[in-house]
Amino acid sequence: MPSKLSQFLGSFNCFRQKPQPTLVTSIPYEVESKGLRVSSRSIHSNDQAPTSTSTESTLHAPPLQIEVQQDSKSKSNSALVVVGKGQYELRESFPFPSLDHEREVVIRTKAVGLNPIDWKSVDYGFCLPEFPWITGREMAGVVEHVGSEVTEFHVGQRVWTSTYYKDRRAGCFQHFVTVPQHTVAPIPAGLSFEEASCLGVAGLTAAMTLWRWLQVPGSPRTETHSIPSTGYILIWGGSTVTAQFAIQLAVLGGLKVIAVTSSKTKALAEALGASRVVTRDGKSGDEIVAEIRLFCGDAITRAIDLVGPETAKHCLQALSRSQKSLFAPLAMLSSKAVVPQNISVETVEMKQFVLDPSSQAYSRALNKLVEEGRIMLPHIEVLDGGLDIIQHGLERIKKGDMAGKKVIVRMH
Ligand SMILES: NC(=O)c1ccc[n+]([C@@H]2O[C@H](COP(=O)([O-])OP(=O)(O)OC[C@H]3O[C@@H](n4cnc5c(N)ncnc54)[C@H](OP(=O)(O)O)[C@@H]3O)[C@@H](O)[C@H]2O)c1
């Protein structure tokens, strides 16, 4: 596997690492969807260049929008479709989605959050069960249609969701997104669609990683905690959108946070509650680890890496050498990484949010914290151009110069 590609794959559900029980060992990964099959369905091409503008937000919530359900036969869907590795086409004539079962909800997309996985999976050709496929993993919108067994939602309700790549109907780069009701959450009072559309990946990943896999106090479920509920958590990539949620959730859980950022985003991590921020500019990984250890000694028992295999390796070096510790490499751990016996590498599987209906507790708990104003949302940059502008937005995040901002596309 080329090394550049290998930097990306481990963080995703379709390229998964297994936890290691042994003293010093390598970490294999398994591939859930290696083969890319090309479907025989035809695709209409529409290569319009994006014409719209971007808007820096602080956004205010629009008034509650109630939309009247129309006859689904008269509606058609539009989507940004992946037709091959690295290739998109805009298609404007999908039929309105049909339900696989009566507990599904169809949501009209109002805003969609863009994430690194969106461009990586298409550029490198993974997490695409077949072609054509529709990607996009988080969105906010208005309930358009509900199955007869949906009890929690009604047509016209403002909601957000987090999706699993294996269902094309759930890809968020389309006007109607179809998902099971347990993955849907009401938009917290006071939030715009654009703000709510960043909860489904960064917000939920941070919440589930901390509460479920890193045993951080605050979980809405009864999780088993085997390590003390105090001490330090290291967050490498402390200004990433995911880290912005993670820092705040860790502080709420009673942990002290040490974060690694560039000097330009140091103040952001501090403002979110990090006790100490180590800047990375011009320093080697070993120098950063030495600085972390100088400050925290051997007291770091939890870590999240949000950058890649090199920094994941350094997280392992910064973690306690004597206490039982937990590590979540969200942006990949090399198969050659050396994992000391006292460290458990946690395989974060966000697909569990979709596969396990009881995971709904996490989205509800996250919602509550947001609604109570106990979690600040990331600063967002809104691209006001619908499906046409998504590729432009993905190029923005690919450049990696967002300095902590989240890119959201407003749909038309
Ligand atoms: N497994 C999962 O389910 C899952 C879910 C969410 C995210 N992820 C993965 O987690 C990673 C972060 O995602 P995201 O959307 O939160 O990222 P993001 O917001 O797009 O991250 C961008 C930030 O990364 C920081 N950064 C870049 N290189 C760095 C380095 N060497 N050290 C420290 N910080 C660095 C930059 O800030 P500075 O330059 O200011 O430091 C930049 O602002 C991605 O690899 C993503 O695929 C995985």
PDBQT file of the ligand as one rigid body, heavy atoms in Angstrom, charges set to zero:
ROOT
HETATM    1  N1  LIG A 501     -12.485   7.369  12.572  1.00  0.00    +0.000 N 
HETATM    2  C1  LIG A 501     -13.412   8.263  12.411  1.00  0.00    +0.000 C 
HETATM    3  O1  LIG A 501     -14.554   7.914  12.416  1.00  0.00    +0.000 OA
HETATM    4  C2  LIG A 501     -13.039   9.714  12.248  1.00  0.00    +0.000 A 
HETATM    5  C3  LIG A 501     -13.999  10.704  12.513  1.00  0.00    +0.000 A 
HETATM    6  C4  LIG A 501     -13.618  12.050  12.422  1.00  0.00    +0.000 A 
HETATM    7  C5  LIG A 501     -12.330  12.378  11.995  1.00  0.00    +0.000 A 
HETATM    8  N2  LIG A 501     -11.455  11.382  11.692  1.00  0.00    +0.000 N 
HETATM    9  C6  LIG A 501     -10.091  11.704  11.201  1.00  0.00    +0.000 C 
HETATM   10  O2  LIG A 501      -9.506  12.618  12.122  1.00  0.00    +0.000 OA
HETATM   11  C7  LIG A 501      -8.690  13.540  11.411  1.00  0.00    +0.000 C 
HETATM   12  C8  LIG A 501      -9.136  14.968  11.766  1.00  0.00    +0.000 C 
HETATM   13  O3  LIG A 501     -10.425  15.226  11.183  1.00  0.00    +0.000 OA
HETATM   14  P1  LIG A 501     -11.093  16.663  11.337  1.00  0.00    +0.000 P 
HETATM   15  O4  LIG A 501     -12.218  16.760  10.376  1.00  0.00    +0.000 OA
HETATM   16  O5  LIG A 501     -11.355  16.930  12.761  1.00  0.00    +0.000 OA
HETATM   17  O6  LIG A 501      -9.864  17.533  10.846  1.00  0.00    +0.000 OA
HETATM   18  P2  LIG A 501      -9.753  19.016  10.323  1.00  0.00    +0.000 P 
HETATM   19  O7  LIG A 501     -10.572  19.915  11.160  1.00  0.00    +0.000 OA
HETATM   20  O8  LIG A 501      -9.929  19.049   8.853  1.00  0.00    +0.000 OA
HETATM   21  O9  LIG A 501      -8.194  19.245  10.664  1.00  0.00    +0.000 OA
HETATM   22  C9  LIG A 501      -7.497  20.321  10.147  1.00  0.00    +0.000 C 
HETATM   23  C10 LIG A 501      -6.495  20.783  11.205  1.00  0.00    +0.000 C 
HETATM   24  O10 LIG A 501      -5.480  19.792  11.419  1.00  0.00    +0.000 OA
HETATM   25  C11 LIG A 501      -4.393  20.452  12.044  1.00  0.00    +0.000 C 
HETATM   26  N3  LIG A 501      -3.135  19.771  11.777  1.00  0.00    +0.000 N 
HETATM   27  C12 LIG A 501      -2.618  19.490  10.553  1.00  0.00    +0.000 A 
HETATM   28  N4  LIG A 501      -1.407  18.878  10.703  1.00  0.00    +0.000 NA
HETATM   29  C13 LIG A 501      -1.169  18.793  12.040  1.00  0.00    +0.000 A 
HETATM   30  C14 LIG A 501      -0.083  18.278  12.824  1.00  0.00    +0.000 A 
HETATM   31  N5  LIG A 501       0.993  17.742  12.247  1.00  0.00    +0.000 N 
HETATM   32  N6  LIG A 501      -0.173  18.359  14.173  1.00  0.00    +0.000 NA
HETATM   33  C15 LIG A 501      -1.255  18.901  14.759  1.00  0.00    +0.000 A 
HETATM   34  N7  LIG A 501      -2.309  19.404  14.071  1.00  0.00    +0.000 NA
HETATM   35  C16 LIG A 501      -2.270  19.352  12.722  1.00  0.00    +0.000 A 
HETATM   36  C17 LIG A 501      -4.394  21.856  11.436  1.00  0.00    +0.000 C 
HETATM   37  O11 LIG A 501      -4.319  22.791  12.480  1.00  0.00    +0.000 OA
HETATM   38  P3  LIG A 501      -2.940  23.518  12.871  1.00  0.00    +0.000 P 
HETATM   39  O12 LIG A 501      -2.140  23.659  11.624  1.00  0.00    +0.000 OA
HETATM   40  O13 LIG A 501      -3.342  24.832  13.421  1.00  0.00    +0.000 OA
HETATM   41  O14 LIG A 501      -2.321  22.661  13.906  1.00  0.00    +0.000 OA
HETATM   42  C18 LIG A 501      -5.760  21.998  10.763  1.00  0.00    +0.000 C 
HETATM   43  O15 LIG A 501      -6.486  23.122  11.182  1.00  0.00    +0.000 OA
HETATM   44  C19 LIG A 501      -8.820  13.194   9.932  1.00  0.00    +0.000 C 
HETATM   45  O16 LIG A 501      -7.760  12.331   9.586  1.00  0.00    +0.000 OA
HETATM   46  C20 LIG A 501     -10.134  12.441   9.874  1.00  0.00    +0.000 C 
HETATM   47  O17 LIG A 501     -10.207  11.590   8.772  1.00  0.00    +0.000 OA
HETATM   48  C21 LIG A 501     -11.773  10.070  11.816  1.00  0.00    +0.000 A 
ENDROOT
TORSDOF 0
